[in-house]
Amino acid sequence: MRRREPSTYDRPVATGPREDWRVIRALLPYLWPPGQTGLRIRVLVAVACLAAAKGVNVVVPLFLKGAVDSLSQPATLAAVPIALLLAYGAARVLASTFSEARDIAFARVGQRAIRAVGLKVFRHLHRLALRFHLDRQTGGVSRAIERGTKGIEFLLNFMLFNILPTLLEIGLVTAVLWHLYDARFAVATFATIAVYIAYTLVVTEWRTQYRRTMNASDSEASTKAIDSLLNFETVKYFGNEEHEANRYDRALERYEAAAVKSKVTLSLLNIGQGAIIAAGLTAVMIMGAAGVTAGRMTVGDFVLVNAYLLQLAMPLNFLGFVYREIKQSLTDMEQMFRLLDVHTEIQDADGAPPLALSGGAVRFEDVRFAYRPEREIIKGLSFTVPPGRTVAIVGPSGAGKSTLSRLLFRFYDVTGGTIAIDGQDIRGVTQASLRAAIGIVPQDTVLFNDTIRYNIAYGRPGAGQAEIEAAARLASIHDFVVTLPDGYDTRVGERGLKLSGGEKQRVAIARTILKGPRILLFDEATSALDTHTEKEIQASLREVAKGRTTLVIAHRLSTVVDADEILVLEAGLIVERGRHATLLAADGRYAAMWHKQQEASELSRRLEEADEAAE
């Protein structure tokens, strides 16, 4: 079994101020994107609108104080300074307008940051080696990206436009109260908000453990659900629907228990927050009432200090939720950004040129490879596939046959020796040009959940309908497709489940034909098919391989009898080589495999005839 070195992504997510600042620093370049003047102007406009909104918010209670003082005088409504009331209404509208203008200006900046980060992570995942993807759980990675991008949006909306501005407003209000009255009101207001914030942060930090459990259970449930649904047929084969439901339910049960605890502790948090604000308001009202009674303050002053405290408390009502979500957002973003830290194992060399194809000769020279150092899979393999010729590689399971295809595509780099195409080491050319030169028809053909047209055109996106149909004809799939009600617009289902094995293989062949590669690789392309379908597919493959350099990896020896050379691989070494007739005459490993398969084939044929006779 293969083992890989633990990557950055596999380590537990660290939490703390240092990691939080690391995430914020990683996000900042996307909020002030270099070379994008329009977005930078939007950032400046948003900051200006933010400052203006908070400035107006601080002024609003002053207009209210003036209006209350005017109404407190023995006069009629007509004597109330209309200007103060109009100013109060206009200030509230202006504060709201500045807030909305801030959101309008910043909306494109935030969404562009989410798009840019998401795209960067997605591209990086495609650059990572096959080793990473074989060991990763797709559901978990998908959730990490989904949560990370959502975390960016939440962080921008609440930390930049809620928490930080509120802290600024607290400072401004404290300064105004100190200036208008005495230090007691400023201290009481500041102390109330400070205790409120401290209580909220402490309780929320304690509650975070339940949130983490909820997220872990959610990821586990999602991974189990995706894995089960992707293996729908296997579940049905073994009648394990209830087993899968129980596994999924256990994850949901853990989520349920954590969610209940989270809800109960949220209620405790809300009760404490309400008590602190009530205590602060009461203290301020007592001081204000004493000031009014003593003649040092007016009724308007009494209303003013209470309005300020209530105005500050309003955006802090959801502080526990916001703080928890910001912490979670930072954790989610950290997990997503750590995907970018995963080492790109297979990289183009600096200044690597594209592959220069001439004949398409493939050479393996003393190639060695190991998934882990202590167990070498390929042990000094050397052979050549001349231009336009066909070389087959056969051998028992575990001999290293399919590993050769992965090395040729440079999903892994050899640990020794060289693989060259037309004399060029594949490690010295660009991966894009290398893979463009090679077409593969694998044993397990996985199709996209889209139309037949899309899946064939995937070989060369942008190909016209005539080219798609021409490739389908060469692959002997066109006549079948046109009999379908939706023709080439027929959807193939998840992983192509709506098509038979032979139909999927023909779509894969058509896709490879459309790609038009100089080198072909058939990796056990017919081993999973019945004998009749196999013969039909083999005919299509022979047609496709004409004039192309072809490497055939096969288990069934009947599929390689026409190869120009057959290599018998065992335990990572070539133990025999030659044409079919020569190897049979040598009466060695190949001959033994041939006779064994022929006997099995004959037995299978007799059983089929017996079944038909019984019917």
Secondary structure, 3 states (H helix, E strand, C coil): CCCCCCCHHHCCCCCCHHHHHHHHHHHHHHHCCCCCHHHHHHHHHHHHHHHHHHHHHHHHHHHHHHHHHHHHCCCCHHHCCHHHHHHHHHHHHHHHHHHHHHHHHHHHHHHHHHHHHHHHHHHHHHHCCHHHHHHCCHHHHHHHHHHHHHHHHHHHHHHHHHHHHHHHHHHHHHHHHHHHCCHHHHHHHHHHHHHHHHHHHHHHHHHHHHHHHHHHHHHHHHHHHHHHHHCHHHHHHCCCHHHHHHHHHHHHHHHHHHHHHHHHHHHHHHHHHHHHHHHHHHHHHHHHHHHHHCCCCCHHHHHHHHHHHHHHHHHHCCHHHHHHHHHHHHHHHHHHHHHHHCCCCCCCCCCCCCCCCCCCCEEEEEEEEEEECCEEEEEEEEEEECCCCEEEEECCCCCCHHHHHHHHCCCCCCCEEEEEECCEEHHHCCHHHHHHCEEEEECCCCCCCCEHHHHHHCCCCCCCHHHHHHHHHHCCCHHHHHHCCCHHHCECCHHHCCCCHHHHHHHHHHHHHHHCCCEEEEECCCCCCCHHHHHHHHHHHHHHHCCCEEEEEECCHHHCCCCCEEEEEECCEEEEEECHHHHHHHCCHHHHHHHHHHHHHHHHHHHHHHHHHHC
